[in-house]
Amino acid sequence: MNKGPVSQFIQHHYRHFNAAALIDAAKGYETHLNEGGKMMITLAGAMSTAELGLSLAEMIRQDKVQIISCTGANLEEDVMNLVAHSHYKRVPNYRDLTPQDEWDLLENHYNRVTDTCIPEEEAFRRLQKHLHRQWVEAEAKGERYFPHEFLYKTVLSGDLKQYYEIDPKNSWIVAAAEKNIPIVVPGWEDSTTGNIFASYVIKNELKASTVKNGIEYMVWLADWYRQNSGGKGVGFFQIGGGIAGDFPICVVPMMYQDLEWHDVPFWSYFCQISDSTTSFGSYSGAVPNEKITWGKLDINTPKFIVESDATIVAPLIFAWILGL
């Protein structure tokens, strides 16, 4: 593939330290795909609010990622940006905010994520109304779905198009829904839409069982991995730390150690972008070699770690893979 100006810039300037690690990881990702491998991308933090969809959506459309694991926040916040972008409020001086300033944001129905405030009414409530309809209809039919499947149904129904405020080609959820790529959402309960669903359960308006849970996600993932880990195998591209990465990477040792299936391939590529440093008990900052001891990575698995800001690094790596 002929590389474009962004990739040429990276090739020329990124030669040492985290810059060199970035290009090594990008080339390793590219090699993995070229040799027939598949890739999981995991999204922690607030990558959707950081508008990672600007690059991730095209990665999905061009089959550069085959499965995604993300937090419930990243699942919903891409769609919230899609339907309420003009109502978001940026606070460049967020480090200077006083407790009173923060309280004023709350009173004005803004929820802050670093320098970006998500508008409650336009973002949360617009999505809530249409998701609620999907939950009610499924329960009435005695059907159960995963959190991402309910969101796919909502997006593909076209009900949200009336609210679109960005080009949908920049929404990674729209791209994922249109290609129906699998998503694993561990800990979905720890999200705004998860909290909203729980409120309906508390009010006895919905059953908790209508949305499939994390154990069911793990069972499903074990089957997917068994079916897709042949040949070159499945790579693991982790953005940030936390449950989005910790949950899916454990499917390999679970099958090998707990199920005692000894023909399970290890993850065949690993990269983590994180600014969390290695410290006492900080798994998010653990170097890849530690994962060997947990039965997640093989001794020969290509391993990369870029200790930097994922909002800067991930789009650059994706640009390289896309040949931009």
C-alpha positions as CSV (number, residue, x, y, z in Angstrom):
1,M,0.0,0.0,0.0
2,N,1.3,3.5,-0.9
3,K,1.4,5.6,2.2
4,G,-0.1,9.1,2.4
5,P,1.3,12.2,4.0
6,V,0.4,11.4,7.6
7,S,2.1,8.0,7.4
8,Q,5.1,9.5,5.6
9,F,5.4,12.1,8.4
10,I,5.4,9.3,11.0
11,Q,7.9,7.2,9.0
12,H,10.3,10.2,8.8
13,H,10.0,11.7,12.3
14,Y,9.0,8.9,14.7
15,R,12.4,7.2,15.4
16,H,12.9,6.8,19.1
17,F,11.2,6.2,22.4
18,N,7.4,6.3,22.4
19,A,7.4,7.6,18.8
20,A,9.4,4.5,17.7
21,A,7.1,2.2,19.8
22,L,4.1,3.8,18.0
23,I,5.4,3.0,14.5
24,D,6.6,-0.5,15.6
25,A,3.1,-1.2,16.9
26,A,1.5,0.1,13.7
27,K,3.7,-2.0,11.5
28,G,3.1,-5.1,13.7
29,Y,-0.7,-4.5,13.4
30,E,-0.4,-4.2,9.7
31,T,1.7,-7.4,9.4
32,H,-0.8,-9.3,11.5
33,L,-3.6,-8.4,9.2
34,N,-1.6,-9.0,6.0
35,E,-0.8,-12.5,7.2
36,G,-4.5,-13.3,7.7
37,G,-4.9,-12.5,11.3
38,K,-7.9,-10.9,13.0
39,M,-7.9,-8.0,15.5
40,M,-9.8,-7.0,18.6
41,I,-9.7,-3.4,19.6
42,T,-10.6,-2.5,23.2
43,L,-11.8,1.0,24.2
44,A,-11.5,2.3,27.7
45,G,-11.7,5.9,29.0
46,A,-13.7,8.4,27.1
47,M,-12.5,7.6,23.6
48,S,-16.0,8.0,22.0
49,T,-16.3,11.5,23.6
50,A,-12.8,12.1,22.2
51,E,-14.5,11.4,18.8
52,L,-12.3,8.4,18.0
53,G,-15.0,7.5,15.5
54,L,-13.4,10.0,13.1
55,S,-10.7,7.3,12.4
56,L,-12.2,4.1,14.0
57,A,-15.3,4.1,11.8
58,E,-13.1,3.8,8.7
59,M,-11.0,1.1,10.3
60,I,-14.3,-0.9,10.7
61,R,-15.5,-0.2,7.1
62,Q,-12.1,-1.4,5.7
63,D,-12.1,-4.6,7.8
64,K,-9.1,-3.5,9.9
65,V,-10.9,-4.7,13.0
66,Q,-13.1,-7.7,13.5
67,I,-14.4,-7.4,17.0
68,I,-14.5,-4.6,19.6
69,S,-14.6,-4.6,23.4
70,C,-15.7,-1.4,25.1
71,T,-17.1,0.1,28.2
72,G,-20.8,1.0,28.3
73,A,-19.8,4.6,28.3
74,N,-17.9,4.3,25.0
75,L,-20.9,2.3,23.5
76,E,-23.4,5.1,24.3
77,E,-21.2,8.2,24.0
78,D,-20.5,7.7,20.3
79,V,-24.2,7.8,19.6
80,M,-24.7,10.7,22.0
81,N,-22.1,12.7,20.0
82,L,-23.9,11.7,16.9
83,V,-27.3,13.1,18.0
84,A,-26.3,16.0,20.2
85,H,-22.9,17.3,18.9
86,S,-23.8,21.0,18.7
87,H,-25.0,21.0,22.3
88,Y,-21.7,19.8,23.7
89,K,-19.8,22.4,25.7
90,R,-16.0,22.6,25.6
91,V,-14.2,23.9,28.7
92,P,-10.6,24.5,27.7
93,N,-9.7,25.9,31.2
94,Y,-11.1,22.8,33.0
95,R,-8.1,22.7,35.3
96,D,-9.1,26.1,36.8
97,L,-12.7,25.1,37.6
98,T,-13.8,25.6,41.2
99,P,-16.3,23.3,43.0
100,Q,-18.9,26.0,42.4
101,D,-18.1,26.1,38.7
102,E,-18.6,22.3,38.6
103,W,-21.9,22.6,40.5
104,D,-23.1,25.3,38.0
105,L,-22.4,22.8,35.2
106,L,-24.5,20.2,36.9
107,E,-27.3,22.7,37.5
108,N,-27.3,23.4,33.8
109,H,-27.5,19.7,33.0
110,Y,-23.9,19.3,31.8
111,N,-21.8,16.3,32.7
112,R,-18.1,17.0,32.3
113,V,-15.5,14.7,30.9
114,T,-12.1,16.5,31.2
115,D,-12.6,19.5,28.8
116,T,-15.9,18.3,27.2
117,C,-19.4,18.6,28.8
118,I,-22.1,16.2,27.6
119,P,-25.5,17.8,27.5
120,E,-27.9,15.6,29.5
121,E,-31.2,16.5,27.8
122,E,-30.1,16.4,24.2
123,A,-27.8,13.4,24.6
124,F,-29.0,11.1,27.3
125,R,-32.7,11.7,27.0
126,R,-32.9,11.6,23.2
127,L,-31.2,8.2,23.2
128,Q,-33.2,7.0,26.2
129,K,-36.6,7.3,24.5
130,H,-35.7,5.2,21.6
131,L,-33.7,2.6,23.5
132,H,-36.6,2.2,26.0
133,R,-38.9,1.3,23.1
134,Q,-36.5,-1.4,22.0
135,W,-36.3,-2.8,25.5
136,V,-40.1,-2.8,25.9
137,E,-40.7,-4.4,22.5
138,A,-38.2,-7.2,23.1
139,E,-39.6,-8.0,26.5
140,A,-43.1,-8.1,25.1
141,K,-41.9,-10.8,22.7
142,G,-40.0,-12.7,25.3
143,E,-36.7,-11.8,23.6
144,R,-33.4,-11.0,25.2
145,Y,-30.4,-9.2,23.6
146,F,-26.9,-7.9,24.5
147,P,-26.5,-4.2,25.2
148,H,-24.8,-3.5,21.9
149,E,-27.5,-5.4,20.0
150,F,-30.2,-3.1,21.5
151,L,-28.1,-0.1,20.4
152,Y,-27.7,-1.6,16.9
153,K,-31.4,-2.0,16.6
154,T,-32.0,1.6,17.6
155,V,-29.4,2.9,15.1
156,L,-30.5,0.7,12.2
157,S,-34.2,1.5,12.8
158,G,-33.5,5.0,11.5
159,D,-35.3,6.6,14.5
160,L,-32.3,8.6,15.4
161,K,-31.6,10.1,12.0
162,Q,-33.9,13.1,12.8
163,Y,-31.3,14.2,15.4
164,Y,-28.0,13.6,13.5
165,E,-25.6,16.5,14.0
166,I,-22.5,15.0,12.6
167,D,-21.8,13.1,9.4
168,P,-22.8,9.5,10.3
169,K,-19.6,8.2,8.5
170,N,-17.7,9.6,11.6
171,S,-19.7,7.4,14.0
172,W,-18.0,4.1,14.8
173,I,-21.2,2.7,16.2
174,V,-23.0,3.4,12.9
175,A,-20.2,1.7,11.0
176,A,-20.2,-1.3,13.4
177,A,-24.0,-1.6,13.2
178,E,-24.0,-1.5,9.4
179,K,-21.3,-4.3,9.2
180,N,-22.8,-6.1,12.3
181,I,-19.4,-6.6,13.8
182,P,-19.5,-8.1,17.3
183,I,-19.0,-6.0,20.3
184,V,-18.4,-7.1,23.9
185,V,-19.5,-4.7,26.6
186,P,-18.4,-5.9,30.0
187,G,-19.8,-4.0,33.0
188,W,-22.5,-2.3,30.9
189,E,-24.3,-1.6,34.1
190,D,-21.6,1.1,34.8
191,S,-23.0,3.4,32.2
192,T,-25.7,6.0,31.8
193,T,-27.9,3.7,29.7
194,G,-27.2,0.9,32.1
195,N,-28.3,3.1,35.0
196,I,-31.4,4.1,33.1
197,F,-32.3,0.4,32.4
198,A,-31.8,-0.4,36.1
199,S,-34.2,2.4,37.0
200,Y,-36.9,0.7,35.0
201,V,-36.2,-2.6,36.7
202,I,-36.5,-0.9,40.1
203,K,-39.8,0.6,39.0
204,N,-40.9,-2.9,37.9
205,E,-41.4,-1.7,34.4
206,L,-38.8,-4.0,32.9
207,K,-37.1,-7.3,33.9
208,A,-33.4,-7.4,34.5
209,S,-33.1,-10.5,32.3
210,T,-34.2,-8.6,29.2
211,V,-30.7,-7.4,28.7
212,K,-28.1,-10.2,28.5
213,N,-25.3,-9.9,31.1
214,G,-21.5,-10.1,31.4
215,I,-21.3,-13.8,32.0
216,E,-23.3,-14.4,28.8
217,Y,-20.8,-12.1,27.0
218,M,-17.9,-14.2,28.2
219,V,-19.6,-17.4,27.1
220,W,-20.3,-15.9,23.7
221,L,-16.7,-14.6,23.4
222,A,-15.3,-18.0,24.2
223,D,-17.3,-19.5,21.3
224,W,-16.2,-16.6,19.0
225,Y,-12.6,-17.0,19.9
226,R,-12.7,-20.7,19.2
227,Q,-14.1,-20.1,15.8
228,N,-11.7,-17.3,14.8
229,S,-8.4,-18.1,16.4
230,G,-7.1,-20.5,13.7
231,G,-4.3,-19.7,11.3
232,K,-2.6,-16.4,12.2
233,G,-4.9,-16.0,15.2
234,V,-6.5,-13.0,16.9
235,G,-4.6,-9.9,17.9
236,F,-5.4,-7.6,20.8
237,F,-5.1,-3.8,20.5
238,Q,-5.8,-2.3,23.8
239,I,-6.6,1.4,24.2
240,G,-6.4,2.4,27.9
241,G,-6.8,-0.1,30.7
242,G,-9.7,-1.2,32.8
243,I,-12.5,-3.7,32.2
244,A,-12.7,-3.1,28.4
245,G,-9.3,-4.8,28.1
246,D,-9.1,-7.0,31.2
247,F,-12.4,-8.8,30.6
248,P,-11.9,-10.1,27.0
249,I,-8.1,-10.9,27.4
250,C,-9.1,-13.4,30.1
251,V,-11.1,-15.5,27.7
252,V,-7.9,-17.4,26.7
253,P,-6.7,-18.4,30.2
254,M,-10.3,-19.2,31.1
255,M,-10.5,-21.8,28.3
256,Y,-7.0,-23.1,28.9
257,Q,-7.0,-23.2,32.7
258,D,-10.6,-23.5,33.8
259,L,-12.1,-25.5,30.9
260,E,-8.8,-27.4,30.4
261,W,-9.0,-27.0,26.6
262,H,-5.3,-27.3,25.8
263,D,-5.6,-26.5,22.1
264,V,-6.5,-22.8,22.6
265,P,-4.1,-20.4,20.8
266,F,-2.8,-17.4,22.8
267,W,-3.5,-13.9,21.6
268,S,-1.2,-13.5,18.6
269,Y,-0.4,-9.8,18.8
270,F,-0.6,-7.4,21.7
271,C,-0.4,-3.6,21.9
272,Q,-1.5,-1.4,24.8
273,I,-1.7,2.4,24.6
274,S,-1.7,3.8,28.1
275,D,-0.4,6.6,30.2
276,S,-0.7,4.5,33.3
277,T,2.7,3.8,34.7
278,T,3.8,0.5,36.3
279,S,3.3,0.8,40.0
280,F,2.2,-1.4,43.0
281,G,-0.9,-3.3,41.8
282,S,-1.5,-1.1,38.7
283,Y,-2.7,-3.7,36.2
284,S,-3.4,-1.0,33.6
285,G,0.2,0.0,33.8
286,A,1.5,-3.6,33.7
287,V,4.0,-4.4,30.9
288,P,2.9,-7.0,28.4
289,N,5.3,-9.6,29.7
290,E,3.3,-9.9,33.0
291,K,0.5,-11.3,30.9
292,I,2.6,-14.3,30.0
293,T,2.4,-15.4,33.6
294,W,-1.4,-15.2,33.4
295,G,-1.6,-17.4,30.4
296,K,-2.8,-14.6,28.1
297,L,0.2,-14.1,25.8
298,D,2.7,-16.5,24.5
299,I,6.4,-16.0,24.9
300,N,6.7,-15.3,21.2
301,T,3.6,-13.0,20.9
302,P,4.7,-9.7,19.3
303,K,4.2,-7.2,22.2
304,F,4.1,-3.4,22.1
305,I,3.4,-0.7,24.6
306,V,3.1,3.0,23.8
307,E,3.1,5.0,27.1
308,S,1.3,8.1,25.9
309,D,-2.0,9.8,25.4
310,A,-4.4,7.4,23.5
311,T,-6.3,10.3,22.0
312,I,-3.1,11.3,20.2
313,V,-1.6,7.8,19.5
314,A,-4.6,5.8,18.4
315,P,-5.6,8.0,15.4
316,L,-2.0,8.1,14.2
317,I,-1.7,4.3,14.3
318,F,-5.0,4.0,12.5
319,A,-3.8,6.5,9.9
320,W,-0.8,4.3,9.3
321,I,-2.9,1.1,8.9
322,L,-5.3,3.0,6.6
323,G,-2.4,4.3,4.5
324,L,-3.3,7.9,5.1
